[in-house]
């Protein structure tokens, strides 16, 4: 060593004039000096990569230069702060990239359990040795999703007091998180520590999972004793992750709640399954206008009489419009007709009261209806059929003839007073009365895509249905209409068949009481 300045002397206390470089500077600088001097071949290299290393607690970058006569000068530049800034920037970029990937993974599903699984698994991959997500209790304990170091996820329901884990009760109520240093890992309940940890828990973070209007749960992060404790910046980052996870879980829970409500309401709006009632066959089918829809403006119901001597009432209706708005009014009409069943013997009165109810409501939609009252008498079925602005029912006779019932009436929900005429009919064994909505005859399709199926085609199709059971007639009509429409758009379609079976007789249940019709 030939010369050094005061700063170098303070940095390298063993350095002095004449001392060997190997005895004074750290090994990384010795290697850099040897490499620099050995690379020359009569001259020193001009493109030298600076060497880097640490001296004490600081980081330095060493730049060599040539000094006369044949000396090498090493300039040491303290780059500790720059390296710290680069490390912080790199860490920040990694955190942002992780949050972006986490958001994508969390929003990939609207299933609550799947979101909770993704939250626990992502936390273990990037933040902790183990993670536990705790959902709010709804009277049946707290759903808990745990993930250990292996990545295996388990679901349990914990019937325990959240206050047993410090900070958990506050997190489930949406309060700010308790600092990690306030939580004693030894106080963790057994259910909060997933299996598979390599050692005792040494550090714990409990963070709320913020939701939409209410907390979505809490996230518990665990690290073992052999890892450093959570830093303040890591706790802040955990809260950022928890905010995204909470939003995803909350969205999934809202979707699940809405889906459950929709399913419950849909169950009441869907047409019923029909079957034989007191010796009369009933069958029905419904096809909404759109493939993505399950309900619409067409509907049907069958209301058996209270006794064997009372008629069974069949209702087929078509509300103006399509989709959910029409389905809402459909539900109200069905409920109103249910309440009017005691008056079912007088079709005109039923239609008049329903008409008044629709006119006095806030709805501006109208409806068409067809009512049919059926009762078995001997081998035949007696029918009273009334149309209110609806296509007249068609009768399929045993010899294949198709007749149109002579009934007409005005729309329901338009005029203060309605008019209607009722047709009295009889069905011999094997004969059918078909009620249908205009979606069947107005279905546009072949050959040019907009030609309606029409009443004439429907009548021609029904000539082949003589003697068929009710279900077969309905299926035949439904298939033909669907084939005619093809992949094109269509209106709601509904059809109901009332058939007098070929064989039906009274059977006494106990040998002497009044019997029941059996096919």
Order of alpha helices (4+ residues) and beta strands (2+ residues): alpha-alpha-beta-beta-beta-alpha-alpha-beta-beta-beta-alpha-beta-beta-alpha-beta-beta-beta-alpha-alpha-beta-beta-beta-beta-beta-beta-alpha-beta-beta-alpha-alpha-beta-beta-beta
